[in-house]
Amino acid sequence: MWVKSLNILIFFVLSCKQYVFSQDTIRVSTLENTSNNAEKFYNSGINKFASKDFKGAVTDFDQAISLNAVFDKAFYNRGIVKFEMKDVKGAIEDYSQALTLNDTCAQCFFSRGQAKYSIGDKEGASADYGKTVERNPLHAPAYYYRGGIKFENKDYKGALADFDRAIQLKPDYAYAYNDRGSSRRELEDYAGAVIDYKKATELKPDMAFAYSNLGSVLRKKEDINAAINAYSLALRLKADYITYNNRGSAKFDGEDYQGAIEDFSKAINSKSDYSIAYNNRGAAKFKLKDFQGAINDYNKAIQFNGQYGFAFLNRGMAKELIRDQQGACSDWNQAVQLGIEQGKIYLQDCK
């Protein structure tokens, strides 16, 4: 007889591109020779930027450029200010002009890459990060961000290589350790992933998502108690609906179904339309033989995501156990229509 298993989902949280970019930007320091009026306006712009007078800084860089049309540093720094002002297109134009005047400027390529990524031009950003490291092979952030794009493109080996290089250049790069751990996880090197996530949390103890990632890999390794502990550490730092869902999933694996229900409920309280948590809570209720309660949760999962094949599959199983065979068969058929091959086996019970 075919054993019907419940489908419960878990998510990993990645740090790639999860925080504000411009922190790695380096401004050109104030020029010592102020005899030239262009340089005076340039220096004034630098000082105004430092005091967050962005409009004043742009005005001064405009003046510097009007007096010296080949002033590449003024174009570059005006680009930085425009990026801070959310004028991304203007920033890219200024970085490009600076590079036209001086294509050896590694930081110009990096800053332009950051700006391109911020508007979704990942291919352009990756190319600029590559040009950055061609001109400055010691630029750790460029390797890191390029690795992030490779990860997003599922080039996990390429991402791993870039994160390796970033860590070699910057041994305390906590984000790179976390994301290298994620690359290793995707390559099924779970032991290596655990080491990297732990290192990330050592370097940055307030990095909640690194603890969450650690928990998810420990769950992969079937070290349930350690996974629950890691998720709990993450939740102490930041109450997050994904982490509540993941800890609930670990409790489910450990057959603590009531504890799982409590965590899935907390996830739902944080995000009322979280279809994953409804499905998972339904699975826990199913295990406790609360079949109608499970059906109610599967109903909510499907309400918020009408394409949720596993929720249809699971609801069919619950309906079967309350002797609603017609409803069960209808749900299994819908699951198959949504690409859940497992439903075909269940449909063998239908006439």
Legacy VTK file of the C-alpha trace (Angstrom):
# vtk DataFile Version 3.0
C-alpha trace
ASCII
DATASET POLYDATA
POINTS 351 float
0.000 0.000 0.000
1.295 3.449 -0.891
2.157 5.532 2.175
0.940 9.089 1.746
3.350 11.692 3.080
2.596 15.283 3.943
4.400 18.036 2.114
5.983 20.635 4.373
8.189 23.432 3.085
11.241 25.256 4.397
13.077 28.364 3.238
16.676 29.535 3.400
17.509 33.182 3.977
20.438 34.572 1.984
22.481 37.666 2.615
23.396 38.263 -1.032
22.216 41.751 -1.912
20.263 42.007 1.297
21.734 45.227 2.617
22.398 48.779 1.431
25.105 48.999 -1.195
26.853 52.315 -0.903
28.721 51.495 2.290
31.640 50.152 0.252
31.959 53.349 -1.804
35.202 55.272 -1.291
35.175 59.006 -1.830
38.198 60.766 -3.307
39.867 62.792 -0.576
40.034 66.597 -0.710
42.722 67.902 -3.064
45.510 69.912 -1.454
46.029 72.382 -4.282
43.108 74.839 -4.136
44.573 77.492 -6.429
42.352 76.369 -9.244
38.696 77.390 -8.931
37.524 73.984 -10.192
39.402 72.320 -7.367
37.945 74.772 -4.843
34.401 73.858 -5.916
35.372 70.194 -5.892
36.714 70.405 -2.323
33.617 72.285 -1.234
31.451 69.557 -2.771
33.373 66.892 -0.848
32.815 68.762 2.405
29.109 69.293 1.730
28.668 65.622 0.918
30.337 64.735 4.232
27.810 66.921 6.037
24.940 65.365 3.994
24.181 68.568 2.099
23.626 66.571 -1.074
22.011 69.287 -3.158
24.801 71.696 -2.256
27.397 69.068 -3.115
25.872 68.496 -6.570
25.856 72.244 -7.211
29.545 72.492 -6.313
30.512 69.503 -8.466
28.505 71.067 -11.321
30.591 74.219 -10.956
33.843 72.236 -10.852
32.909 70.390 -14.050
31.829 73.588 -15.807
35.330 74.959 -15.149
37.141 71.705 -15.960
35.251 69.430 -18.363
37.789 66.593 -17.946
37.659 66.524 -14.144
37.051 62.774 -13.758
37.043 62.818 -9.925
34.301 65.455 -9.922
32.142 63.315 -12.223
32.741 60.282 -10.026
31.898 62.029 -6.762
28.865 63.726 -8.273
27.728 60.217 -9.229
28.080 59.111 -5.618
25.935 62.009 -4.431
23.291 61.346 -7.080
23.147 57.699 -6.034
22.552 58.784 -2.439
19.769 61.028 -3.736
18.175 58.022 -5.542
18.996 59.493 -8.960
20.410 56.179 -10.150
20.280 56.989 -13.857
22.173 60.224 -13.247
24.719 58.392 -11.108
25.368 55.818 -13.836
25.824 58.591 -16.389
28.377 60.312 -14.152
30.287 57.106 -13.413
30.376 56.374 -17.133
31.706 59.856 -17.897
34.389 59.430 -15.250
35.394 56.147 -16.886
35.494 57.763 -20.315
38.077 60.146 -18.878
39.895 57.514 -16.814
39.189 53.847 -17.509
41.729 52.697 -14.902
39.404 53.729 -12.053
38.452 50.433 -10.401
36.161 52.131 -7.884
34.269 53.842 -10.706
33.453 50.453 -12.221
32.440 49.101 -8.810
30.157 52.029 -8.019
28.560 51.813 -11.452
28.030 48.091 -10.871
26.259 48.842 -7.575
24.017 51.364 -9.294
23.191 48.971 -12.145
22.316 46.197 -9.711
19.998 48.517 -7.814
17.845 48.928 -10.950
17.898 45.235 -11.833
20.652 45.261 -14.463
22.436 42.231 -13.022
24.307 41.409 -16.222
25.687 44.922 -16.442
26.542 44.930 -12.754
28.400 41.620 -13.020
30.414 42.929 -15.964
31.378 46.031 -13.993
32.408 43.967 -10.953
34.581 41.918 -13.313
36.226 45.076 -14.646
36.755 46.226 -11.079
38.820 43.178 -10.166
40.713 43.342 -13.450
41.942 46.768 -12.415
42.197 46.027 -8.711
42.547 42.302 -7.923
42.435 43.135 -4.192
38.894 44.556 -4.279
37.073 42.130 -1.951
33.561 43.672 -2.244
33.609 43.325 -6.045
34.260 39.589 -5.737
31.547 39.340 -3.092
28.858 41.112 -5.108
29.754 39.281 -8.303
29.487 36.054 -6.344
26.018 37.106 -5.239
24.878 37.491 -8.834
26.374 34.125 -9.767
24.457 32.599 -6.870
21.220 34.161 -8.072
21.943 32.692 -11.510
22.455 29.248 -9.884
26.150 29.202 -10.783
27.013 27.915 -7.326
30.560 26.830 -8.146
31.313 30.234 -9.639
29.762 31.941 -6.638
31.809 29.780 -4.291
35.022 30.795 -6.058
34.181 34.501 -5.769
33.228 34.227 -2.094
36.477 32.306 -1.484
38.451 35.158 -2.998
36.547 37.794 -1.035
37.323 35.935 2.207
40.988 35.536 1.281
41.234 39.284 0.824
39.054 40.159 3.832
39.198 37.361 6.450
36.570 39.058 8.651
33.990 39.339 5.832
30.987 37.918 7.704
28.540 38.302 4.816
30.886 36.436 2.495
31.124 33.539 4.958
27.328 33.379 5.149
26.905 33.395 1.387
29.722 30.923 0.829
27.857 28.700 3.260
24.747 29.077 1.102
26.755 28.125 -1.989
28.110 25.060 -0.230
24.610 24.153 0.872
23.383 24.255 -2.734
26.336 22.042 -3.695
25.282 19.655 -0.888
28.447 20.291 1.122
26.440 20.537 4.324
29.410 20.132 6.656
31.213 23.004 4.927
28.063 25.112 5.046
27.762 24.600 8.811
31.360 25.739 9.292
30.781 28.888 7.222
27.504 29.844 8.897
29.079 29.401 12.324
32.029 31.568 11.281
29.621 34.254 10.048
27.868 34.326 13.421
31.192 34.458 15.264
32.257 37.483 13.239
28.845 39.163 13.401
26.818 37.810 16.350
23.781 39.930 15.465
23.399 38.370 11.990
20.006 36.739 12.523
19.697 35.205 9.053
23.035 33.399 9.439
21.641 31.576 12.479
18.506 30.819 10.466
20.606 29.449 7.598
22.607 27.384 10.071
19.380 25.927 11.397
18.219 24.976 7.914
21.448 23.145 7.113
21.408 21.362 10.474
17.878 20.269 9.603
19.248 18.906 6.302
21.779 16.970 8.380
18.878 15.704 10.539
20.355 17.299 13.662
16.919 18.480 14.749
17.663 19.750 18.261
20.639 21.776 17.042
18.522 23.183 14.199
15.781 24.274 16.607
18.392 25.937 18.818
19.874 27.831 15.855
16.428 29.043 14.769
15.711 30.124 18.339
18.910 32.189 18.397
17.839 33.822 15.145
14.409 34.632 16.568
15.913 36.236 19.669
17.692 38.648 17.365
14.813 39.193 14.954
11.261 37.854 15.016
10.769 36.828 11.402
7.898 34.865 9.876
10.201 32.764 7.689
12.271 31.725 10.702
9.145 30.863 12.679
8.061 28.694 9.753
11.474 27.034 9.594
11.601 26.342 13.330
8.099 24.927 13.096
9.301 22.683 10.264
12.160 21.424 12.444
9.765 20.733 15.309
7.546 18.881 12.853
10.534 16.737 11.868
11.094 16.019 15.559
7.434 14.987 15.901
6.654 17.917 18.204
3.492 18.691 16.288
1.945 20.963 18.909
5.156 23.024 19.067
5.163 23.147 15.278
1.588 24.448 15.254
2.570 27.201 17.686
5.422 28.324 15.438
3.381 28.172 12.248
0.711 30.237 13.999
3.318 32.847 14.919
4.407 32.966 11.283
0.791 33.497 10.236
0.330 36.209 12.869
3.305 38.023 11.338
2.131 37.495 7.746
-1.577 36.778 7.496
-1.454 35.671 3.835
1.491 33.279 4.305
0.161 30.277 2.417
3.248 28.147 3.204
2.627 28.381 6.955
-1.069 27.535 6.520
-0.110 24.418 4.557
2.487 23.454 7.142
0.151 24.051 10.080
-2.404 21.922 8.293
0.189 19.150 8.028
0.850 19.315 11.774
-2.873 19.215 12.554
-3.184 16.229 10.232
-0.534 14.406 12.276
-2.590 15.111 15.409
-5.643 13.664 13.600
-7.416 17.023 13.553
-8.467 16.442 9.970
-11.094 19.177 9.803
-8.652 21.676 11.294
-6.126 20.586 8.681
-8.670 21.082 5.894
-9.443 24.575 7.206
-5.745 25.475 6.998
-5.347 23.977 3.531
-8.381 26.024 2.477
-6.578 29.182 3.619
-3.368 28.165 1.851
-5.292 27.693 -1.387
-7.243 30.923 -0.841
-3.995 32.889 -0.804
-2.312 30.816 -3.522
-4.627 29.136 -5.978
-1.653 27.444 -7.690
-0.447 25.708 -4.527
-0.330 22.106 -5.731
0.924 20.590 -2.475
-1.912 22.190 -0.532
-4.415 20.509 -2.887
-2.575 17.209 -2.480
-2.573 17.475 1.312
-6.198 18.601 1.490
-7.171 15.583 -0.562
-5.494 13.317 1.979
-7.406 14.953 4.830
-10.691 14.763 2.946
-10.153 11.072 2.338
-9.906 10.503 6.084
-13.223 12.236 6.763
-14.735 9.998 4.063
-15.088 12.722 1.453
-13.669 10.542 -1.321
-15.121 12.669 -4.108
-13.552 15.804 -2.667
-10.259 13.979 -2.173
-10.163 12.814 -5.770
-11.004 16.296 -7.018
-8.116 17.763 -5.001
-5.639 15.123 -6.160
-6.653 15.729 -9.741
-6.085 19.467 -9.249
-2.690 18.752 -7.729
-1.739 16.765 -10.828
-2.939 19.609 -13.054
-0.576 21.877 -11.101
2.390 19.600 -11.753
2.451 17.467 -8.583
3.244 14.023 -9.979
2.620 12.369 -6.612
-1.069 13.047 -7.108
-1.200 10.445 -9.899
-0.475 7.716 -7.380
-3.232 8.932 -5.079
-5.663 9.045 -7.985
-5.345 5.276 -8.256
-7.784 5.138 -5.329
-10.352 7.090 -7.374
-12.852 5.546 -9.755
LINES 1 352
351 0 1 2 3 4 5 6 7 8 9 10 11 12 13 14 15 16 17 18 19 20 21 22 23 24 25 26 27 28 29 30 31 32 33 34 35 36 37 38 39 40 41 42 43 44 45 46 47 48 49 50 51 52 53 54 55 56 57 58 59 60 61 62 63 64 65 66 67 68 69 70 71 72 73 74 75 76 77 78 79 80 81 82 83 84 85 86 87 88 89 90 91 92 93 94 95 96 97 98 99 100 101 102 103 104 105 106 107 108 109 110 111 112 113 114 115 116 117 118 119 120 121 122 123 124 125 126 127 128 129 130 131 132 133 134 135 136 137 138 139 140 141 142 143 144 145 146 147 148 149 150 151 152 153 154 155 156 157 158 159 160 161 162 163 164 165 166 167 168 169 170 171 172 173 174 175 176 177 178 179 180 181 182 183 184 185 186 187 188 189 190 191 192 193 194 195 196 197 198 199 200 201 202 203 204 205 206 207 208 209 210 211 212 213 214 215 216 217 218 219 220 221 222 223 224 225 226 227 228 229 230 231 232 233 234 235 236 237 238 239 240 241 242 243 244 245 246 247 248 249 250 251 252 253 254 255 256 257 258 259 260 261 262 263 264 265 266 267 268 269 270 271 272 273 274 275 276 277 278 279 280 281 282 283 284 285 286 287 288 289 290 291 292 293 294 295 296 297 298 299 300 301 302 303 304 305 306 307 308 309 310 311 312 313 314 315 316 317 318 319 320 321 322 323 324 325 326 327 328 329 330 331 332 333 334 335 336 337 338 339 340 341 342 343 344 345 346 347 348 349 350
